[in-house]
Amino acid sequence: MIYILQKAVSRPSEESDSMEESKADASELLPKENPGPLPLSVRRAKQLISLFTMVQNPNMTHLKLGEVVVLPPLWIRCDGSDPEHTYWLGAEPLKAGNKIVGINLYMVTCDGPTAYKTCFANLEELKMQHKIMHHSSVVTTKGFAQYELLRAAAIEDTIVEPESSIYVDITWNTVDKILETPPLISAATLNIALEPGDPRSPVYQLYRELQFLLALAEGLKTGVTKWPEPLEPESAVELVQEFVADLKKKLDGSWVSGNRNGMEKIRCDTEAVDSSIKSIFSERGDLDFAEQLWCKMKCVSSYQELIECFTLILESLEHGEIQPWIHHGSSSLLSKLIQQSYHGKMEAVSLTGITPIQMLLEIGLDKMKKDYVNFFIGQELATLTSLDYFISTSVDLQEQVHRVQKLHHMLEIMVSCTVLLQFKHESLFPWTQICIKYYRENPLDEKHVFQLPVSSALVKKFYQDHPEVWKVDISSGHGPKEVKTTWQVSTNPPVEHMMSNNTGLLSDSTVNASIEEKTYFITVVKCSQVHFR
């Protein structure tokens, strides 16, 4: 736990409220601006840090504070008004057992944005400054770089949703110069946060199927179903009628090879992705009757249409006009009715209330589970045993839908890593296991940042662009006596409450900029120690 100190947001006085009473109705219609965190002046922050240090000093007996209680670290937002442009001051008690023996003091300064690399520090000068400040003869250095892979690998003319991001963090020991390229022996971690729903995704059509499945599940839970707008030229009833007619012809022996086979192929936006991307996820060739029926009925746009479709199917089954096949082990109500029709006797089903919605939800769940399993097993990324949790029917329908959402999120991540970043199986397999483990233990979180280990050699091709963040830590001392100086350059403001001297540069410093046009923020973190004698 830490304390963060910042200026309180002032509220209008009662007097000003009464003066503006006539304007109240109009102002309530306008959005209220959030000023964000407000900093203190550097002078005031230094005073508070001094008070914090004094209170933690056990030698200040004349203050009669009683027994000193170790407080959490204190960090204070500053306005950067001093010549050094200080934006944070921090203090952290140093302990030896339960005894406070000193205080670590931190100062974070920041300049920018600037497009001039001549402002960058010299590493040898930074090391010398650290040695002089801390009276140390030996220092060690550690580097860190963060590259944005999603932008570097983005398909031409493809707009990536801002909610999704893929970065790689790289760390290494012994830095030789500022902004050096990480060596191949560095440790690298892929940080991927991917929210489903991008229309340009190779699996967007599957995402739309999932959204309809979610609408059915919500309708089952609340009694109100949000039906999708009709997008196909033919209605769901017409598609089911044609489907049943084809099955009747096949049963009569009049079906001609080459007619409709009922298999729907997932169609991707051909302008957004090329054929190699579309081949990543294709429709299975073993769809049974119920799964093909789902493909026809996923465009149903009303409850009445739903009733008409199932009425047509059940009447055809009852009269023996069709004898469809289904996969072994399916537990849906429709599958049970089909199995009963083989023996010429079906139980009566009343297509009222939530029953038809549940019937459609069940066959959709069965179909989509098999789609995801087919991908992960077909790509040799998982085994059926490891996926058992996600496709189990031992939980209620709502939980089954929730787990299918997890499968889809994992699918989107792996497809992006395959298509956009072109990673191979040797990386994808262990990453899939990490995702599976996370989602077996945690609820769905489409904003979660998955941290996946990767060989730095595999991401070297992305080093051509400048990093989003590059920093070097200069350290000396050991254990509690270790002190560190950090020098960092970044393309984005490192401090949210930072006020730039050039707001124009701040707003468009990195958008659509080439390497030469990029602007940077330079941040320095210095640490000093105060020991209590």
SVG drawing of the C-alpha trace seen along z (x, -y; Angstrom):
<svg xmlns="http://www.w3.org/2000/svg" viewBox="-47 -35 82 82">
<polyline fill="none" stroke="black" stroke-width="0.4" points="0.0,0.0 1.1,-3.5 -0.3,-7.0 -0.8,-9.3 -1.2,-13.0 -2.8,-15.4 -4.8,-18.6 -8.5,-18.3 -11.0,-19.3 -12.7,-22.5 -16.4,-22.7 -18.5,-25.8 -19.7,-27.8 -23.3,-27.8 -23.4,-31.5 -22.3,-30.9 -24.8,-28.0 -27.7,-30.3 -26.4,-33.0 -26.4,-30.4 -29.7,-28.9 -31.4,-30.2 -28.8,-28.4 -29.0,-25.1 -31.3,-23.4 -29.2,-24.1 -25.9,-23.2 -27.2,-19.8 -27.6,-18.9 -23.9,-19.5 -21.2,-16.9 -19.2,-17.7 -15.5,-17.8 -13.3,-15.7 -10.2,-17.8 -8.2,-14.6 -5.7,-14.5 -4.6,-18.0 -0.9,-18.5 0.5,-20.5 3.2,-23.1 6.7,-21.7 7.4,-24.0 4.4,-22.6 5.2,-19.1 8.8,-19.4 7.3,-20.8 5.0,-17.7 7.9,-15.3 10.0,-17.0 7.1,-16.6 6.7,-12.9 10.4,-12.3 10.3,-14.0 7.4,-12.0 9.2,-8.8 12.5,-9.7 12.6,-7.9 15.2,-10.5 12.6,-13.3 11.7,-12.6 11.1,-16.3 8.0,-16.1 6.5,-13.7 4.8,-11.6 5.1,-8.4 6.0,-5.2 6.9,-5.6 4.5,-3.7 6.0,-2.7 3.8,-4.4 3.3,-3.3 5.4,-5.1 4.2,-8.6 4.0,-10.0 3.0,-13.6 1.9,-14.9 3.8,-18.1 3.1,-20.8 6.5,-20.9 6.8,-24.6 10.5,-24.4 13.5,-24.7 13.9,-20.9 10.2,-20.3 9.5,-18.0 6.3,-16.0 6.6,-13.5 8.2,-13.6 8.3,-10.4 9.4,-9.1 9.7,-5.5 10.8,-4.4 13.8,-2.1 13.4,0.7 15.7,3.1 13.4,5.6 10.6,3.5 12.9,0.5 13.0,-2.5 16.6,-3.3 16.2,-5.9 14.2,-7.2 14.5,-6.8 13.7,-10.0 12.7,-10.1 12.4,-12.9 10.8,-12.5 11.5,-15.2 10.3,-15.3 10.9,-17.5 9.2,-17.4 8.0,-16.8 11.1,-17.4 12.0,-16.2 15.7,-16.8 17.8,-13.9 20.6,-16.3 18.7,-16.7 19.4,-13.1 21.9,-12.5 25.2,-10.8 25.4,-7.4 28.9,-7.9 27.9,-11.3 24.9,-9.8 27.0,-7.2 29.5,-9.7 26.8,-11.9 25.4,-8.9 28.9,-8.0 29.5,-11.6 26.0,-11.9 26.2,-8.5 30.0,-8.4 30.2,-5.0 33.0,-3.6 31.1,-0.8 27.8,-1.0 25.7,1.5 23.3,0.8 20.1,2.5 18.2,1.7 14.5,1.8 12.7,1.2 9.1,1.4 8.0,1.8 4.5,1.6 4.0,4.6 0.4,4.2 1.1,0.9 4.2,2.3 2.5,5.3 -0.9,3.8 -2.4,4.7 -2.3,1.8 -5.3,-0.5 -6.5,1.4 -7.6,-0.7 -6.9,1.1 -9.3,0.5 -7.7,-1.5 -8.9,1.0 -6.4,3.6 -2.7,3.4 0.3,5.7 3.6,4.6 6.8,6.4 8.9,5.6 12.6,6.3 15.1,6.2 18.9,6.8 21.9,6.3 24.9,4.0 23.9,1.0 26.6,-0.5 24.9,-3.6 21.6,-5.5 18.9,-4.1 20.9,-1.0 19.1,1.9 18.4,4.7 20.8,7.7 19.5,11.0 20.2,12.5 17.6,10.2 14.6,11.4 11.3,10.5 7.7,10.6 4.7,10.1 1.9,8.0 -1.3,8.5 -4.7,7.0 -7.2,7.8 -10.9,6.9 -13.0,8.9 -15.2,7.2 -12.9,5.7 -14.8,6.0 -11.5,6.7 -10.7,9.7 -10.4,13.0 -12.9,14.4 -15.4,11.5 -18.2,13.6 -17.7,16.1 -17.8,13.1 -21.2,12.1 -22.4,15.6 -21.3,15.4 -23.1,12.1 -26.4,13.7 -25.7,16.6 -25.3,14.0 -28.5,12.3 -30.4,15.6 -28.8,16.3 -29.8,12.9 -33.3,13.5 -33.5,16.8 -32.4,15.0 -34.5,11.8 -37.4,12.9 -36.5,10.1 -34.6,11.1 -32.8,8.5 -33.3,9.9 -30.7,9.0 -31.6,6.8 -32.1,9.0 -28.9,8.8 -29.5,11.7 -31.6,11.4 -33.6,14.5 -35.4,14.8 -34.6,17.6 -37.9,19.2 -37.0,19.3 -33.6,20.7 -35.0,23.5 -37.7,24.3 -35.0,24.7 -32.9,26.8 -35.8,29.1 -36.7,29.4 -33.1,30.5 -33.2,33.1 -36.5,34.5 -35.1,34.7 -32.1,36.5 -34.3,39.0 -36.4,39.5 -33.3,40.2 -34.0,37.2 -31.2,35.0 -28.6,34.1 -25.0,33.8 -23.9,30.2 -27.0,28.7 -26.9,26.8 -25.2,29.0 -26.3,26.8 -22.8,26.1 -22.3,22.4 -18.8,21.0 -17.7,18.2 -17.3,15.2 -14.7,12.6 -14.4,9.1 -12.3,9.6 -11.3,6.0 -9.9,6.2 -8.0,9.5 -6.4,11.6 -7.0,15.2 -4.1,16.4 -5.8,14.8 -9.2,16.2 -7.7,19.7 -6.8,19.5 -10.3,20.2 -12.7,21.9 -16.0,23.7 -15.9,27.3 -16.9,29.9 -18.6,32.2 -21.6,30.1 -24.5,32.3 -28.2,31.5 -28.5,29.4 -25.4,27.4 -26.5,26.7 -29.8,25.7 -28.1,23.1 -26.3,21.7 -29.8,21.1 -31.5,19.8 -28.7,17.5 -30.3,14.8 -33.8,15.2 -35.1,11.7 -38.2,12.3 -39.8,14.7 -42.5,15.5 -39.9,16.4 -38.3,18.7 -41.6,20.5 -42.2,20.9 -38.7,22.4 -39.0,25.0 -42.6,25.8 -41.4,26.7 -38.6,28.9 -40.7,30.7 -43.5,31.5 -41.0,32.8 -39.4,35.1 -42.8,36.2 -44.0,37.3 -40.8,39.0 -40.2,36.7 -36.5,36.2 -34.1,38.4 -31.2,36.2 -28.0,37.4 -26.5,35.8 -23.2,36.1 -23.0,38.7 -23.2,37.2 -25.2,34.1 -27.5,33.4 -29.7,30.7 -33.5,31.1 -33.6,31.0 -31.0,33.8 -33.1,36.0 -36.2,35.4 -34.2,36.4 -33.1,39.6 -36.7,40.3 -37.8,39.8 -35.6,42.7 -38.0,44.9 -41.1,43.2 -42.1,41.8 -41.5,38.2 -42.5,36.6 -44.8,33.5 -43.0,30.2 -44.9,27.0 -43.2,24.2 -44.2,21.5 -42.5,19.3 -38.7,19.7 -38.7,23.2 -37.9,22.3 -35.2,19.8 -33.6,22.5 -33.7,25.0 -31.9,22.5 -29.4,21.6 -28.6,25.3 -27.8,26.1 -25.8,22.9 -23.7,23.7 -23.0,27.2 -22.0,25.9 -19.7,23.1 -18.0,25.3 -17.1,27.7 -15.8,24.8 -13.4,23.6 -12.3,27.1 -11.7,27.8 -9.4,24.8 -7.3,25.4 -6.9,29.1 -6.5,28.7 -3.7,26.1 -2.2,28.4 -2.5,25.7 -4.4,27.7 -5.8,31.2 -9.4,32.2 -8.6,32.8 -7.2,29.3 -10.4,27.8 -12.8,30.0 -13.5,27.2 -14.7,24.9 -17.0,27.4 -18.4,29.1 -22.2,29.6 -22.3,30.2 -22.9,26.5 -26.0,24.5 -26.5,22.9 -25.5,19.4 -22.2,20.6 -21.6,22.6 -22.1,19.4 -19.7,17.6 -17.0,20.3 -17.6,20.1 -16.8,16.4 -13.5,17.3 -12.8,19.6 -13.5,16.9 -11.2,14.4 -8.4,17.0 -9.1,17.6 -8.8,13.9 -5.5,13.7 -4.0,16.7 -5.3,15.7 -3.8,12.2 -0.5,13.7 -0.6,15.9 -1.9,13.5 -0.6,10.1 2.6,11.1 3.3,14.3 4.5,16.3 4.9,20.0 3.6,23.0 6.7,23.1 5.5,19.8 1.7,20.2 1.5,23.5 2.9,22.3 0.9,19.1 -2.3,21.0 -1.5,23.0 -1.1,19.7 -4.4,18.4 -6.2,21.7 -4.7,21.7 -5.8,18.1 -9.4,18.6 -9.8,21.9 -9.1,19.8 -10.6,16.4 -13.8,14.8 -14.0,13.4 -11.9,10.2 -11.5,8.9 -9.3,6.1 -6.9,8.4 -3.2,8.0 -1.8,11.5 2.0,11.6 3.5,14.2 7.3,15.1 8.9,14.8 12.4,15.2 13.9,11.8 15.2,13.2 11.6,13.7 10.7,10.1 13.9,8.6 12.2,7.7 10.1,5.1 13.2,3.3 13.3,1.3 11.0,-1.3 12.0,-3.3 10.7,-2.0 7.7,-3.5 9.8,-3.5 13.5,-3.1 15.2,-3.4 18.4,-2.6 18.7,-2.0 22.0,-2.9 22.5,-1.3 25.0,-1.1 25.0,0.5 23.3,3.7 20.2,4.6 18.6,1.8 21.5,-0.5 20.9,-0.2 20.3,-3.4 19.2,-3.9 19.1,-6.6 16.7,-6.0 16.9,-7.9 13.9,-7.3 12.7,-8.4 9.1,-7.8 6.8,-8.8 3.9,-9.4 3.8,-11.6 4.9,-9.5 2.9,-11.6 -0.8,-12.0 -0.9,-15.4 2.0,-16.8 1.4,-20.2 3.4,-20.6 5.0,-23.9 3.9,-23.1 0.4,-21.5 0.4,-21.2 3.3,-18.9 1.8,-17.0 -1.4,-16.3 0.0,-15.0 3.5,-14.0 3.1,-10.4 0.1,-10.1 1.0,-9.0 4.5,-10.2 7.5,-8.8 10.6,-7.8 12.3,-11.2 9.2,-13.2 8.6,-11.4 8.8,-13.5 9.9,-12.4 9.5,-13.0 12.6,-12.6 12.1,-11.4 14.7,-11.2 14.2,-9.4 16.7,-10.1 16.9,-8.4 18.7,-9.6 18.9,-8.1 18.6,-9.8 19.9,-7.5 18.7,-8.1 21.6,-7.9"/>
</svg>
